[in-house]
Amino acid sequence: MALKKAEFNDDEIPIFDEALIYKRGEYWHMRMWLAKERKYARFSLKTRSQSTAIDKAKRHYHELMVGQLQGKSYFSITTKVGVEMYLKQRMKDVEAKLIVIGRYKTIQTHLNHWLGFIGKDVKLKELERTDCENYYHERTKTKKNIKISQTTVENEQSTINALMSWLFKSKETNIDGFDFKKLKRVDTGAEENRRSTYTDEEVKDIGIAIDAYIAQALADINDDGNLVKAITGYYLMISLMTGLRRGEQLQLCWNDVSEFEHKVEGTGYNLVKITVRGETSKVRKTRKFVVKDLDYFDSLFKLQHPRFAKRQAGGAKSKSFADTLLFSADGVAPITPRAIGYHFDKIMELADIGEMDTRDLVPYSFRHYFITQRVNSNLPPATVAEMCGTSITQIEKTYYHTTDAKMISNALADYYLKDGMLIPK
């Protein structure tokens, strides 16, 4: 369809027969009639230069014409709708047990950050490969000066391009990914880039603080806030004892835990065997391991079981106690990451743990401490990897030979101490 206009203003320039560029404010825009969709395609050319606008418009004209001939539609859904479609598809992966719900929530968080950067109402088919080249700069420039690591941003960028690839295959976008700026390689061997963890003395102080925190909550347990406070205290201590990932730990049910006594040369040890089900594991593989029970599992059981029995007596219809969650106020919904973060900060303050911001200490740091202690105890990397549900490569790269204790142990492996002197074996 040819343009109806025969005369044009100074700020209007026809492009071939079907298109027109025009100036709105300081920037040039383009309008083109799409016969098959019976609509005008309108968009900004993002330039103030007339000559540049003409060149870009001609390129867009040919691209639109080719798209029309190939049967492609121009009019596009928004980025928000595209993300919703992708998340709906990934939820099917959760239901099919291809990914765990924790992974789904991570993807959701990554894409919410991207929507905050790119805009929720942007048309998908207007996106260009260079639109996210400053993503790292913007993500690390937070309002509250919260430190965002390079690894976190790289993971987000990977998720974003997975989204774009899926949308491209669904013909909802014209590009299959963004050209993010290449970031500097992180020196994983540098001490400052190693996993954040605690000293042994700090862990002792944290243990004392958690005990006091739980006791304070139990003193008035009928208060709903104190119930969550106590359960979160148990969650953090058991996290320190087991090295479980958050998603794995929050999905533990009572039938995943069994206690037993083990004797060595007449000395008894209270142990607990934990089963991490494949559907709740990040690596989709069931694993079982044993840790010493410092009475926290037993104390949590004594808190949770009577409350379950009371709910049952009140007419509540639910599954058996064995199928209820350990770390839950009602046995069904786990405590929230927000609650974990809030009570973690309170306990760190009570334990007087310093330099929290600069050391990047978070609840997940308990897992790092757990793994570091096993490495420093000279357990083989394969054993540590099996217990923690990760790869041998990850253990060796991230934890092995990274602490003073381990380096000293390695240095003195062929010596023994006698009368204050090192004697070769």
C-alpha positions in Angstrom: 0.0 0.0 0.0 1.5 3.3 -1.1 1.6 6.3 1.2 -1.6 8.3 1.1 0.3 11.6 1.6 1.5 13.4 -1.5 3.0 16.4 0.3 5.4 16.2 3.2 6.6 18.6 5.9 10.3 19.4 6.4 10.4 16.9 9.2 8.8 14.1 7.1 10.7 12.0 4.5 9.2 9.1 2.5 11.1 5.9 2.4 10.3 4.0 -0.8 6.6 3.7 -1.3 5.2 2.3 2.0 7.3 4.0 4.8 7.9 7.4 6.2 10.3 8.8 8.7 9.3 11.8 10.8 10.8 13.9 13.7 9.2 13.9 17.1 11.0 16.2 19.5 14.7 15.7 18.8 14.6 12.1 17.6 13.6 10.5 14.3 10.9 7.9 14.1 9.6 5.5 11.4 6.1 4.5 10.3 5.4 1.7 7.8 2.2 0.1 6.7 2.1 -3.7 7.0 -0.5 -5.0 4.6 -0.8 -8.6 6.1 -1.3 -7.3 9.6 -3.3 -4.3 8.4 -1.5 -2.0 10.9 1.3 0.6 10.9 4.6 -0.4 12.4 5.8 2.6 14.4 9.1 2.8 16.3 11.9 5.1 17.2 15.1 5.2 15.1 17.0 6.4 18.2 19.0 9.0 16.4 18.9 12.8 15.9 20.7 12.7 12.6 18.6 12.8 9.5 21.1 10.9 7.3 21.5 8.2 9.9 17.7 8.0 10.3 17.3 7.5 6.5 19.9 4.7 6.5 18.4 2.9 9.4 14.9 3.3 8.0 15.9 1.7 4.7 17.5 -1.2 6.6 14.3 -1.6 8.7 12.2 -1.4 5.6 14.0 -4.3 3.9 13.9 -6.3 7.2 10.2 -5.8 7.6 9.5 -6.7 3.9 11.5 -9.9 4.2 9.7 -10.7 7.4 6.4 -10.2 5.7 7.3 -12.4 2.8 8.4 -15.1 5.3 5.1 -14.9 7.1 6.6 -13.4 10.3 4.5 -11.0 12.3 5.9 -7.7 13.4 3.7 -6.8 16.3 5.1 -8.1 19.5 4.3 -9.1 23.1 6.1 -7.2 25.9 9.1 -8.4 27.8 6.9 -8.9 30.9 4.6 -11.3 29.0 7.6 -13.0 27.4 9.0 -13.7 30.9 5.7 -15.0 32.1 5.5 -17.4 29.2 9.0 -18.6 29.8 8.4 -19.1 33.5 5.2 -21.0 32.8 7.3 -23.4 30.6 10.0 -23.8 33.3 7.3 -24.6 35.9 6.4 -27.5 33.7 10.0 -28.6 34.0 9.5 -28.5 37.8 6.4 -30.6 37.6 8.3 -33.1 35.3 11.1 -33.1 37.9 13.6 -31.9 35.4 14.6 -29.0 37.7 13.9 -28.3 41.4 11.7 -25.6 42.7 14.7 -23.8 44.1 16.2 -23.5 40.6 12.9 -22.2 39.3 12.9 -19.5 41.9 16.4 -18.5 41.0 15.5 -18.2 37.4 12.5 -16.1 38.4 14.7 -13.8 40.5 17.2 -13.4 37.6 14.5 -12.4 35.1 12.9 -10.0 37.6 16.2 -8.2 37.8 16.4 -8.1 34.0 12.8 -6.7 33.7 13.9 -3.9 36.1 16.8 -3.1 33.8 15.2 -3.4 30.4 11.6 -2.3 31.2 8.4 -4.4 31.5 6.5 -2.7 28.6 9.3 -2.9 26.0 8.3 -4.8 22.8 10.3 -8.0 22.4 10.7 -7.5 18.7 12.2 -4.1 19.2 15.1 -5.5 21.2 18.6 -5.4 19.7 21.6 -7.5 20.6 23.4 -4.4 22.1 20.5 -3.4 24.5 22.1 -5.2 27.5 25.7 -4.3 27.0 25.6 -2.2 30.2 23.8 -4.7 32.2 26.8 -5.5 34.5 27.3 -1.8 35.2 23.7 -1.2 36.1 23.3 -4.3 38.2 26.3 -3.5 40.4 25.2 0.1 40.9 22.5 -0.6 43.6 20.6 2.0 45.6 21.5 0.4 49.0 25.1 -0.2 48.1 24.6 -3.9 48.3 27.6 -5.7 46.8 26.7 -7.8 43.8 29.4 -10.2 42.8 30.5 -10.7 39.2 29.6 -14.4 39.4 26.0 -13.4 40.3 25.7 -11.1 37.3 27.2 -13.7 35.0 24.7 -16.3 36.1 21.9 -13.8 35.5 23.2 -13.1 32.0 23.2 -16.8 31.3 19.6 -17.0 32.4 18.6 -14.0 30.3 20.1 -15.4 27.1 18.4 -18.8 27.8 15.1 -16.8 27.9 15.9 -15.0 24.7 16.9 -18.3 22.9 13.6 -19.8 23.9 11.6 -16.8 22.8 13.5 -16.7 19.5 12.6 -20.3 18.8 9.0 -19.4 19.6 9.2 -16.6 17.0 8.5 -13.9 19.7 11.7 -12.1 19.2 14.1 -11.3 16.4 17.3 -12.0 18.3 18.4 -15.2 20.1 20.4 -13.4 22.8 22.3 -10.3 23.9 25.9 -9.4 23.4 26.9 -8.7 27.0 30.2 -7.0 27.6 33.0 -9.5 28.3 33.9 -9.3 31.9 37.3 -9.7 33.5 38.2 -13.2 34.4 37.9 -13.8 38.1 41.1 -15.1 39.7 39.6 -18.0 41.6 43.0 -18.6 43.1 43.1 -15.3 44.9 42.4 -15.5 48.6 40.0 -12.6 48.5 37.9 -14.4 46.0 37.5 -17.6 48.0 34.3 -18.6 49.6 33.4 -16.5 52.6 33.4 -18.4 55.8 34.0 -18.2 59.6 36.8 -18.9 62.0 36.4 -21.7 64.6 36.1 -19.1 67.3 33.3 -17.3 65.5 31.4 -20.6 65.1 31.6 -21.2 68.8 30.2 -17.7 69.5 27.5 -18.3 66.8 26.5 -21.6 68.5 26.2 -19.8 71.9 24.2 -17.0 70.3 21.8 -19.5 68.5 21.2 -21.4 71.7 20.3 -18.2 73.5 18.2 -17.1 70.6 16.2 -20.3 70.6 15.8 -20.3 74.4 14.4 -16.8 74.3 11.9 -17.8 71.7 10.8 -21.0 73.5 10.1 -19.0 76.6 7.1 -17.5 74.9 6.5 -20.0 72.1 2.7 -19.3 71.8 3.6 -16.0 70.1 3.6 -16.7 66.3 6.7 -14.5 65.8 8.6 -16.5 68.4 7.6 -19.8 66.8 9.2 -18.8 63.5 12.1 -17.3 65.5 12.8 -20.7 67.2 12.4 -22.7 64.0 14.7 -20.4 62.2 17.3 -20.8 65.0 17.1 -24.5 64.6 17.4 -24.1 60.8 20.6 -22.1 61.1 22.2 -24.4 63.6 21.4 -27.5 61.6 22.6 -25.7 58.5 25.9 -25.3 60.2 25.9 -29.0 61.3 25.0 -30.5 57.9 26.2 -28.1 55.2 22.9 -28.5 53.3 21.9 -26.1 50.6 18.9 -23.9 51.5 16.5 -25.5 49.1 17.5 -29.0 50.2 17.2 -28.2 53.9 13.8 -26.4 53.6 12.3 -29.4 51.9 13.4 -31.9 54.5 10.6 -33.9 55.9 10.7 -36.0 59.1 10.8 -39.2 57.2 14.1 -38.0 55.6 15.7 -38.0 59.1 16.5 -40.9 61.3 18.5 -40.9 64.6 20.6 -43.8 65.9 23.4 -44.5 68.4 26.8 -45.7 67.3 29.5 -47.0 69.6 33.2 -46.9 69.1 35.4 -48.7 71.8 32.5 -48.4 74.3 31.9 -44.7 73.6 28.4 -43.9 72.3 27.7 -41.2 69.7 24.2 -39.9 68.8 24.1 -39.7 65.0 21.5 -38.6 62.5 21.2 -40.0 59.0 19.9 -37.5 56.5 18.4 -38.4 53.1 18.4 -35.6 50.5 15.8 -36.8 47.9 16.7 -36.4 44.2 13.7 -34.2 43.5 14.9 -31.7 46.1 18.6 -31.8 45.3 20.2 -29.2 43.0 22.1 -32.0 41.2 18.9 -34.2 41.0 20.6 -37.1 42.7 19.6 -38.7 46.0 22.3 -38.8 48.6 22.5 -40.0 52.2 25.0 -39.0 54.9 25.5 -39.0 58.6 26.4 -36.2 61.1 26.6 -36.0 64.8 23.3 -34.9 66.4 23.9 -32.2 69.0 20.3 -32.7 70.3 19.0 -30.0 67.9 17.0 -32.5 65.8 15.6 -34.0 68.9 14.7 -30.6 70.3 13.0 -29.5 67.1 11.0 -32.8 67.0 9.8 -32.1 70.6 8.7 -28.7 69.4 7.0 -29.8 66.2 5.3 -33.1 67.1 3.0 -31.8 69.9 1.9 -28.9 67.6 1.1 -31.4 64.9 -1.0 -33.5 67.3 -2.9 -30.4 68.5 -3.7 -29.5 64.9 -5.0 -33.0 64.3 -7.1 -33.0 67.4 -8.6 -29.7 66.3 -9.9 -31.4 63.1 -7.1 -30.3 60.7 -6.8 -32.8 57.8 -3.2 -33.2 56.8 -0.6 -35.8 55.9 1.2 -37.9 58.5 3.7 -36.2 60.7 6.5 -38.1 58.9 5.6 -36.2 55.8 5.6 -32.7 57.3 8.4 -30.3 56.9 11.0 -29.8 59.7 11.4 -26.1 59.2 7.8 -24.9 59.0 5.3 -23.3 61.3 2.5 -25.4 60.0 4.3 -28.5 58.6 3.3 -27.5 55.0 4.9 -24.2 54.1 8.6 -23.7 54.8 10.0 -20.7 56.6 10.8 -18.0 54.1 14.2 -16.8 52.9 13.2 -13.4 54.3 12.7 -14.8 57.8 16.0 -16.7 57.5 17.9 -13.5 56.5 16.3 -11.5 59.2 17.0 -13.9 62.1 20.5 -14.6 60.7 21.4 -10.9 61.0 20.0 -10.8 64.5 22.1 -13.8 65.5 25.3 -12.4 63.9 24.8 -9.2 65.8 24.2 -11.2 69.1 27.4 -13.2 68.4 29.3 -9.9 67.6 30.6 -11.1 64.2 32.4 -8.2 62.7 32.8 -6.9 59.1 29.6 -8.6 57.8 29.4 -6.4 54.7 33.0 -6.6 53.6 33.3 -10.3 54.2 30.1 -11.2 52.3 28.8 -13.4 55.2 25.4 -14.8 54.5 23.4 -17.9 55.7 25.0 -19.9 52.8 28.4 -19.3 54.4 27.5 -22.0 56.9 27.8 -24.5 54.1 31.2 -23.1 53.1 32.4 -23.5 56.7 31.1 -27.1 56.8 32.9 -28.0 53.6 36.1 -26.2 54.7 36.2 -28.1 58.0 35.9 -31.5 56.2 38.7 -30.5 53.8 40.9 -29.4 56.7 40.2 -32.7 58.4 42.0 -34.4 55.4 38.9 -36.1 54.1 39.4 -36.9 50.4 37.7 -34.5 47.9 35.6 -37.4 46.6 34.2 -38.0 50.1 33.5 -34.4 50.7 31.8 -34.0 47.3 29.6 -37.1 47.9 28.5 -35.8 51.3 27.8 -32.3 50.1 26.2 -33.2 46.8 28.7 -31.4 44.5 31.5 -32.3 42.1 35.1 -33.2 43.0 36.2 -30.5 40.7 34.2 -27.9 42.6 35.6 -29.0 45.9 39.2 -28.9 44.6 38.8 -25.6 42.8 37.0 -23.8 45.5 38.0 -25.3 48.9 41.1 -27.5 48.6 44.4 -25.9 49.5 42.7 -22.6 50.2 43.0 -22.2 54.0 45.9 -21.8 56.3 45.0 -24.9 58.2 45.0 -27.0 55.1 48.2 -25.5 53.8 50.0 -26.2 57.1 48.6 -29.7 57.1 50.0 -30.3 53.6 53.3 -28.8 54.5 53.8 -31.0 57.6 52.4 -34.2 56.0 55.8 -35.9 56.1 56.9 -34.7 59.6 55.9 -35.3 63.2 56.4 -33.1 66.2 58.7 -34.3 69.0 59.9 -32.1 71.9 58.9 -29.0 70.0 60.9 -30.0 66.9 59.7 -31.2 63.4 61.2 -34.7 62.7 61.0 -36.2 59.2 59.0 -39.5 59.1 
